[in-house]
Amino acid sequence: MITSEVKTSLCFTGYGNPSDEVTLNFFVHTSLFLHATDRSDFAIRRRPVLRSFVNCVWPFLAIGYLSLHMFGLVLLGANSLNQVLFGASFGFTMAMILNFWVKPVFLDLQRRLTKK
């Protein structure tokens, strides 16, 4: 298991392309966190244990998991550092855009369509 003779024949560690795994992970975890901490949700307001878990524990677990995953890909040689950082920022940005700009449009869609 410990040998330096193992080489990969296909390595995409060039500059410019973000890591798709990191992008997807950051997008999903950020979107789930933003959706779970939405203050208009009645279920989370009346459950203090769930609210404290979502607001306090989940961010630490998610940041720890995502950081280990990012730098694990770098250490394995599957991606370079700039790819995982670019993928993380791209996934985080897309989650923010969809949560704050696109989600309200779809939530308000029924009222706008039935308005006469």
C-alpha positions in Angstrom: 0.0 0.0 0.0 2.9 2.4 0.6 4.8 2.7 -2.6 5.7 5.6 -4.8 5.5 3.5 -8.0 1.7 3.9 -8.3 0.9 6.6 -10.8 -2.3 7.8 -12.3 -2.7 7.9 -16.0 -5.4 10.5 -16.1 -4.9 13.6 -13.9 -6.8 16.9 -14.3 -4.8 19.1 -12.1 -4.4 21.9 -14.6 -5.4 25.4 -13.9 -8.8 26.8 -14.7 -11.2 24.0 -14.1 -12.9 23.8 -10.7 -13.3 20.5 -8.9 -16.8 19.3 -9.6 -16.9 17.2 -6.4 -16.1 20.2 -4.2 -18.4 22.5 -6.2 -21.3 20.0 -5.7 -20.5 19.4 -2.0 -20.4 23.1 -1.2 -23.5 23.8 -3.2 -25.6 21.1 -1.5 -24.4 21.7 2.1 -24.8 25.5 1.8 -28.2 25.2 0.2 -29.4 22.7 2.9 -28.1 24.9 5.7 -29.7 28.1 4.3 -33.0 26.2 3.8 -32.9 24.8 7.3 -32.2 28.1 9.0 -35.0 30.0 7.1 -36.7 31.9 9.9 -40.2 31.6 8.3 -40.3 27.8 8.9 -42.6 27.1 11.8 -41.2 23.7 12.7 -37.7 24.9 13.6 -39.0 27.8 15.7 -40.9 25.6 18.1 -38.1 23.0 18.5 -35.2 24.6 20.4 -33.0 21.5 20.3 -33.3 21.2 16.6 -32.7 24.9 16.2 -29.6 24.8 18.3 -28.3 21.8 16.4 -28.9 23.5 13.0 -27.5 26.8 14.1 -24.5 25.7 16.1 -23.4 22.1 15.4 -24.2 21.7 11.7 -21.9 24.6 10.5 -18.9 23.1 12.4 -19.6 19.6 11.1 -20.1 20.8 7.5 -17.0 23.0 7.5 -14.9 20.2 8.9 -16.2 17.7 6.4 -15.8 20.0 3.5 -12.3 21.1 4.5 -11.2 17.5 4.9 -12.7 16.5 1.6 -11.1 19.5 -0.2 -7.6 18.9 1.1 -7.9 15.1 0.8 -8.4 15.6 -2.9 -5.3 17.7 -3.0 -3.2 15.2 -1.0 -4.4 12.3 -3.2 -3.3 14.3 -6.2 -6.7 14.3 -7.8 -7.0 18.1 -7.8 -4.7 21.0 -7.2 -5.2 23.6 -4.4 -6.5 26.2 -6.8 -9.1 23.8 -8.2 -10.6 22.9 -4.8 -10.6 26.6 -3.7 -12.2 27.7 -7.0 -14.8 24.8 -6.7 -15.6 25.8 -3.1 -16.1 29.4 -3.9 -18.1 28.6 -7.1 -20.4 26.2 -5.2 -20.9 28.6 -2.3 -21.7 31.5 -4.7 -24.2 29.4 -6.7 -26.0 28.4 -3.5 -26.2 32.0 -2.3 -27.5 33.2 -5.7 -30.1 30.4 -5.9 -31.2 30.9 -2.3 -31.6 34.7 -2.2 -32.5 35.5 -5.8 -34.1 32.4 -7.5 -35.9 30.8 -4.5 -38.1 33.9 -3.7 -39.2 34.0 -7.4 -40.5 30.4 -7.2 -42.0 30.8 -3.7 -43.9 33.9 -5.0 -44.9 32.2 -8.3 -48.3 30.9 -7.2 -49.4 34.3 -6.0 -48.3 36.0 -9.2 -50.0 33.4 -11.4 -53.3 33.4 -9.7 -53.4 37.2 -9.4 -56.1 38.7 -11.6 
